[in-house]
Amino acid sequence: MGVVTKIRAPKARAAKPVKPAPKLPLGRILPGDCVEAMRTLPTASVDLIFADPPYNLQLGGDLNRPDGSHVDAVTDHWDQFDSFAAYDKFTREWLTEARRVLKPDGALWVIGSYHNIFRVGAMIQDLGFWILNDVVWRKTNPMPNFRGTRFTNAHETLIWASMGEKARYHFNYRAMNTLNDELQMRSDWVIPICGGQERLKQNGHKAHPTQKPEALLYRVLLATTETGDVVLDPFFGTGTTGAVAKRLGREWIGCEREAAYREVAMERIESALPLDESALKTMQSAKQAPRVAFGSLVEAGLLKPGAELFDRQRRWTATVRADGSIVSGKEAGSIHGVGKALQGAPSCNGWTFWHIEHDGTVKPVDALRQLYLLAIED
């Protein structure tokens, strides 16, 4: 008989327990250095970063008005660096962590002045980000140049960058057009600096020397995030990003090493009221919007049979029929086909070509389509 060799089955290895992914500290301000704070966040966990880093202003002494009064400007220790090399090292460290925590389709916004934005911009490119736009924030009420030695610094620059040349990113183009009275939003934004009741003060002085206006953050977040997205601000200050994120239904995380700023920020955000869910819906781009037949507007009563349509220059008019077709002279058919025939054009987008008087104003019929979409989503 042959020898039978017994082969022992290997012992099954106990499966290693899978560590649950760390939870994001949503709605919290992380104390301490922003680089160390960001290192506690999971990789690829954030949708957008808005950063307002120290400007490294290189001011020589105090700044005074012609009447001798002191200008409450940036003279704090957190804005002081020994050299450009030290500032560059700090910039590379926080941008490296920013890149790690951003999702593949996430994006970065950085705001700065001429003192630092060019150095930051070069570092952004060196680390593999892809600059989509540089946006000029033109201040309607800038601080004068009291010494009269230079032009008044009337703007700051924002850099908007994706994760790479071919990376996907979010841009709510249609919402920006609507915000800008149906015109393409430009890259120069005219917004006043923070003042009045919005300017936070402690003991009669500014709570923060470079508090950003909420209107600026409103535009950034509305343009490049969606409801529920996570927004990180590594230089949280008095919490403008958090307050606006809360209003717009976005989640937020802040990093701030100054305890006084953290206290002011939390008090401010706790008092901010979020918008009603229905108010957060924005106009959708044609690619995002569900397909809607023109006849659906007639069925829903947004357009009545017999209503008159016209082009923007009022060269042609057309009458809406009960089945959703329109007729103009001898031409009858869809809003696209009739518009194409009247113009002798190869094609026509009837949604934007045809207009109607609605609620006392002239609007493209596409505005009624958007109203219809909002209604069916409710």
C-alpha positions as CSV (number, residue, x, y, z in Angstrom):
1,M,0.0,0.0,0.0
2,G,1.2,3.4,-0.7
3,V,1.9,5.9,2.0
4,V,-1.0,8.3,2.5
5,T,0.3,11.7,3.5
6,K,-2.1,13.7,5.5
7,I,-2.2,17.4,4.7
8,R,-3.4,19.6,7.4
9,A,-5.6,22.4,6.3
10,P,-4.0,25.7,7.3
11,K,-5.7,27.4,10.2
12,A,-8.0,30.1,9.1
13,R,-6.6,33.5,10.1
14,A,-8.8,35.7,12.1
15,A,-10.0,38.6,10.1
16,K,-8.5,41.9,11.2
17,P,-11.1,44.2,12.6
18,V,-11.8,47.0,10.1
19,K,-11.4,50.3,11.8
20,P,-14.4,52.6,11.1
21,A,-13.5,55.7,9.1
22,P,-13.1,58.6,11.4
23,K,-16.2,60.9,11.5
24,L,-15.8,64.4,10.2
25,P,-16.0,67.1,12.9
26,L,-18.9,68.8,11.1
27,G,-20.0,72.1,12.6
28,R,-16.8,72.4,14.7
29,I,-13.9,74.7,14.9
30,L,-10.6,72.8,15.3
31,P,-8.2,74.7,17.6
32,G,-4.5,75.1,17.1
33,D,-2.3,75.1,14.0
34,C,-4.3,74.5,10.8
35,V,-1.8,72.1,9.4
36,E,-2.0,69.9,12.5
37,A,-5.7,70.2,12.6
38,M,-6.1,69.2,8.9
39,R,-4.0,66.1,9.5
40,T,-6.7,64.8,11.8
41,L,-9.2,64.8,8.9
42,P,-9.7,61.7,6.6
43,T,-8.2,61.7,3.1
44,A,-10.6,62.8,0.3
45,S,-13.3,63.8,2.7
46,V,-14.0,67.5,1.8
47,D,-15.8,69.0,-1.2
48,L,-14.5,72.5,-1.1
49,I,-11.8,74.5,0.7
50,F,-12.0,78.3,1.1
51,A,-8.8,79.7,2.5
52,D,-8.0,83.2,3.6
53,P,-4.4,82.7,4.8
54,P,-2.2,85.3,6.4
55,Y,-1.2,88.0,3.9
56,N,2.3,88.5,5.3
57,L,1.8,92.3,4.8
58,Q,5.3,93.4,5.5
59,L,4.1,96.6,7.1
60,G,6.8,99.0,8.3
61,G,5.5,100.3,11.6
62,D,2.0,101.5,12.5
63,L,-0.4,103.0,9.9
64,N,-2.0,106.3,10.8
65,R,-4.5,108.6,9.1
66,P,-3.6,112.2,8.1
67,D,-5.3,113.4,11.4
68,G,-2.9,111.1,13.4
69,S,-5.5,108.5,14.4
70,H,-4.4,104.9,14.2
71,V,-5.6,102.6,11.4
72,D,-7.0,99.3,12.7
73,A,-5.1,97.2,10.2
74,V,-3.4,93.8,10.3
75,T,-0.6,94.0,12.8
76,D,-1.2,90.7,14.6
77,H,1.5,88.2,15.3
78,W,-0.3,85.5,13.2
79,D,0.5,87.6,10.0
80,Q,4.2,88.0,10.7
81,F,6.8,85.8,9.2
82,D,10.6,86.1,9.4
83,S,11.2,85.8,5.7
84,F,9.6,84.9,2.4
85,A,11.2,81.4,2.7
86,A,9.4,80.9,6.1
87,Y,6.1,82.0,4.5
88,D,6.6,79.7,1.5
89,K,7.3,76.7,3.8
90,F,4.1,77.4,5.8
91,T,2.1,77.8,2.5
92,R,3.4,74.5,1.1
93,E,2.5,72.7,4.3
94,W,-1.1,73.8,4.5
95,L,-1.7,73.4,0.8
96,T,-0.3,69.9,0.9
97,E,-2.8,69.0,3.6
98,A,-5.6,70.8,1.7
99,R,-4.9,68.7,-1.4
100,R,-4.9,65.5,0.7
101,V,-8.3,66.1,2.3
102,L,-10.1,67.3,-0.9
103,K,-12.2,64.8,-2.9
104,P,-11.1,64.1,-6.5
105,D,-13.8,66.4,-7.7
106,G,-13.2,68.9,-5.0
107,A,-11.9,72.5,-5.4
108,L,-9.9,75.1,-3.7
109,W,-10.5,78.8,-3.3
110,V,-7.7,81.1,-1.9
111,I,-8.0,84.8,-1.4
112,G,-5.1,87.2,-1.0
113,S,-3.6,90.6,-1.7
114,Y,-0.6,91.5,-3.8
115,H,1.7,90.7,-0.8
116,N,1.0,87.0,-1.0
117,I,-1.3,85.8,-3.8
118,F,1.4,85.4,-6.4
119,R,3.5,83.2,-4.1
120,V,0.5,81.2,-3.2
121,G,-0.6,80.9,-6.8
122,A,2.8,79.5,-7.9
123,M,2.7,76.9,-5.0
124,I,-0.9,75.9,-6.0
125,Q,0.4,75.0,-9.5
126,D,3.6,73.3,-8.2
127,L,1.4,71.0,-6.1
128,G,-0.7,69.8,-9.1
129,F,-3.8,72.0,-8.7
130,W,-5.3,73.4,-11.9
131,I,-6.3,77.1,-11.8
132,L,-9.8,77.6,-13.3
133,N,-10.1,81.3,-12.7
134,D,-8.5,84.2,-10.9
135,V,-11.4,86.4,-9.6
136,V,-10.9,90.0,-8.8
137,W,-12.9,91.2,-5.8
138,R,-13.2,95.0,-6.5
139,K,-14.1,96.8,-3.3
140,T,-16.6,99.6,-3.7
141,N,-15.4,101.3,-0.5
142,P,-11.6,100.5,-0.1
143,M,-9.4,102.0,2.5
144,P,-7.6,105.0,1.1
145,N,-3.8,105.1,0.7
146,F,-3.2,107.5,3.6
147,R,0.5,108.1,2.8
148,G,-0.3,109.1,-0.8
149,T,2.7,107.1,-2.1
150,R,0.9,104.5,-4.1
151,F,-2.4,103.7,-5.8
152,T,-5.2,102.8,-3.5
153,N,-5.4,99.1,-3.0
154,A,-9.0,98.6,-4.2
155,H,-9.1,94.9,-4.9
156,E,-8.1,91.4,-3.7
157,T,-7.6,88.3,-5.8
158,L,-9.2,84.9,-5.4
159,I,-7.8,81.8,-7.1
160,W,-10.2,79.0,-7.9
161,A,-8.5,75.7,-8.7
162,S,-9.5,72.1,-9.3
163,M,-7.5,69.0,-8.3
164,G,-5.9,68.7,-11.8
165,E,-6.1,69.6,-15.5
166,K,-8.6,66.9,-16.2
167,A,-10.3,66.7,-12.8
168,R,-14.1,67.1,-12.5
169,Y,-15.4,70.0,-10.5
170,H,-18.7,71.7,-9.6
171,F,-19.9,74.9,-11.2
172,N,-23.5,76.0,-11.0
173,Y,-23.3,78.1,-14.2
174,R,-27.1,78.5,-14.4
175,A,-27.4,79.7,-10.9
176,M,-24.7,82.3,-11.4
177,N,-26.5,83.6,-14.6
178,T,-29.7,83.9,-12.6
179,L,-27.9,85.7,-9.8
180,N,-26.5,88.1,-12.4
181,D,-29.8,89.0,-14.1
182,E,-29.5,86.3,-16.8
183,L,-26.0,87.5,-17.8
184,Q,-22.8,85.5,-17.7
185,M,-21.1,86.1,-14.3
186,R,-17.8,87.8,-14.9
187,S,-14.5,87.3,-13.0
188,D,-14.5,90.8,-11.6
189,W,-16.9,91.0,-8.6
190,V,-17.9,94.4,-7.3
191,I,-18.8,93.9,-3.6
192,P,-18.4,96.3,-0.7
193,I,-16.0,95.5,2.1
194,C,-17.5,94.3,5.4
195,G,-19.1,97.2,7.3
196,G,-22.2,98.3,9.2
197,Q,-24.0,95.7,11.4
198,E,-22.2,92.9,9.6
199,R,-18.8,94.1,10.9
200,L,-18.2,92.3,14.2
201,K,-16.7,94.4,17.0
202,Q,-15.4,93.8,20.5
203,N,-15.0,96.7,22.9
204,G,-15.5,99.2,20.1
205,H,-12.8,97.7,17.9
206,K,-12.9,95.3,14.9
207,A,-13.1,91.7,16.1
208,H,-11.0,90.7,13.1
209,P,-9.0,93.1,10.9
210,T,-9.8,91.3,7.6
211,Q,-13.3,90.0,8.1
212,K,-14.7,89.1,4.7
213,P,-18.2,90.2,3.6
214,E,-20.8,87.4,3.6
215,A,-21.8,88.4,0.0
216,L,-18.4,87.2,-1.2
217,L,-18.7,83.8,0.4
218,Y,-22.3,83.5,-0.6
219,R,-21.3,83.8,-4.3
220,V,-18.3,81.3,-3.9
221,L,-20.4,78.7,-2.2
222,L,-23.5,79.1,-4.4
223,A,-21.3,78.8,-7.5
224,T,-19.1,75.8,-6.6
225,T,-20.9,73.7,-4.0
226,E,-24.2,71.8,-3.6
227,T,-26.6,71.5,-0.7
228,G,-25.0,69.1,1.9
229,D,-21.4,69.5,0.6
230,V,-18.6,69.8,3.2
231,V,-16.7,73.1,3.2
232,L,-13.5,73.5,5.1
233,D,-11.9,76.8,6.1
234,P,-8.4,76.4,7.5
235,F,-8.2,80.1,8.5
236,F,-11.6,80.4,10.0
237,G,-11.3,83.8,11.8
238,T,-14.7,85.1,12.9
239,G,-16.5,82.4,10.9
240,T,-17.9,84.1,7.7
241,T,-17.5,80.8,5.8
242,G,-19.4,78.9,8.5
243,A,-22.2,81.4,8.8
244,V,-22.8,81.4,5.0
245,A,-22.5,77.7,4.8
246,K,-25.1,77.2,7.4
247,R,-27.5,79.6,5.6
248,L,-27.0,77.7,2.3
249,G,-27.4,74.2,3.8
250,R,-23.8,73.3,3.5
251,E,-21.8,71.5,6.2
252,W,-18.7,73.3,7.5
253,I,-15.4,72.6,9.4
254,G,-13.1,75.4,10.6
255,C,-9.5,75.6,11.8
256,E,-8.6,78.5,14.0
257,R,-5.7,78.9,16.5
258,E,-6.9,82.2,18.1
259,A,-9.3,81.4,21.0
260,A,-10.9,84.9,20.8
261,Y,-11.8,84.4,17.1
262,R,-13.2,80.9,17.8
263,E,-15.5,82.4,20.5
264,V,-16.8,85.2,18.3
265,A,-17.3,82.7,15.4
266,M,-19.3,80.2,17.3
267,E,-21.6,82.9,18.7
268,R,-22.1,84.3,15.2
269,I,-22.8,80.9,13.6
270,E,-25.2,79.8,16.3
271,S,-27.3,82.9,15.6
272,A,-27.3,82.4,11.8
273,L,-30.6,81.1,10.4
274,P,-30.5,78.5,7.7
275,L,-32.7,79.1,4.6
276,D,-35.8,77.0,4.1
277,E,-35.1,73.9,2.0
278,S,-37.3,75.1,-0.8
279,A,-35.4,78.4,-1.0
280,L,-32.1,76.5,-1.4
281,K,-33.2,75.2,-4.8
282,T,-31.4,76.9,-7.7
283,M,-31.9,77.2,-11.4
284,Q,-30.4,74.2,-13.1
285,S,-28.3,74.0,-16.2
286,A,-29.8,72.3,-19.3
287,K,-27.6,69.3,-18.8
288,Q,-28.7,68.8,-15.2
289,A,-32.4,69.5,-15.6
290,P,-34.9,66.7,-16.4
291,R,-36.3,66.9,-19.9
292,V,-39.5,69.0,-20.1
293,A,-41.8,69.2,-23.0
294,F,-43.2,72.6,-23.9
295,G,-46.7,71.1,-23.8
296,S,-46.2,70.3,-20.1
297,L,-46.2,74.0,-19.4
298,V,-49.6,74.2,-21.1
299,E,-50.9,71.2,-19.2
300,A,-49.8,72.7,-15.9
301,G,-51.4,76.0,-16.6
302,L,-48.2,78.0,-16.7
303,L,-49.0,78.9,-20.3
304,K,-52.6,79.1,-21.6
305,P,-53.7,78.2,-25.1
306,G,-53.9,81.5,-27.0
307,A,-50.9,83.1,-25.2
308,E,-48.7,85.2,-27.4
309,L,-44.9,84.5,-27.6
310,F,-42.4,86.8,-29.2
311,D,-38.6,87.0,-29.8
312,R,-36.5,89.5,-27.8
313,Q,-36.5,92.0,-30.6
314,R,-40.3,91.4,-31.3
315,R,-39.7,90.7,-34.9
316,W,-42.0,87.7,-34.8
317,T,-45.0,86.6,-32.7
318,A,-46.5,83.2,-32.3
319,T,-49.6,81.8,-30.6
320,V,-49.6,78.9,-28.2
321,R,-52.0,76.1,-29.1
322,A,-53.7,73.5,-26.8
323,D,-51.4,70.7,-27.8
324,G,-48.2,72.6,-27.0
325,S,-47.5,73.6,-30.6
326,I,-47.2,77.2,-31.7
327,V,-48.3,78.9,-34.9
328,S,-46.8,82.0,-36.6
329,G,-48.3,82.9,-39.9
330,K,-47.9,79.9,-42.2
331,E,-45.4,78.2,-39.8
332,A,-46.7,75.8,-37.2
333,G,-44.9,73.2,-35.0
334,S,-42.7,73.1,-32.0
335,I,-41.1,76.2,-30.4
336,H,-37.8,75.1,-31.8
337,G,-39.0,74.2,-35.3
338,V,-41.0,77.4,-35.8
339,G,-38.2,79.6,-34.5
340,K,-35.8,77.8,-36.8
341,A,-38.1,78.3,-39.9
342,L,-38.8,82.0,-39.2
343,Q,-35.1,82.8,-38.9
344,G,-34.0,80.6,-41.7
345,A,-31.5,79.2,-39.3
346,P,-30.0,75.7,-39.1
347,S,-31.3,75.3,-35.5
348,C,-33.1,77.2,-32.8
349,N,-33.3,76.8,-29.0
350,G,-37.0,77.8,-28.6
351,W,-36.7,78.0,-24.8
352,T,-34.4,81.0,-25.0
353,F,-35.6,82.4,-28.4
354,W,-39.3,82.8,-27.4
355,H,-40.3,85.3,-24.7
356,I,-43.5,86.1,-22.9
357,E,-44.8,88.7,-20.5
358,H,-45.1,87.1,-17.1
359,D,-45.9,88.8,-13.8
360,G,-45.4,92.2,-15.5
361,T,-41.9,91.4,-16.9
362,V,-40.6,90.0,-20.1
363,K,-39.0,86.6,-19.6
364,P,-37.8,83.8,-21.9
365,V,-40.1,80.8,-21.8
366,D,-37.2,78.9,-20.2
367,A,-38.0,80.8,-17.0
368,L,-41.4,79.1,-16.9
369,R,-39.7,75.8,-17.5
370,Q,-37.6,76.4,-14.4
371,L,-40.7,77.3,-12.4
372,Y,-42.3,74.0,-13.6
373,L,-39.2,72.1,-12.5
374,L,-39.2,73.7,-9.0
375,A,-42.9,72.8,-8.7
376,I,-42.6,69.1,-9.6
377,E,-39.6,68.8,-7.2
378,D,-41.6,70.0,-4.2
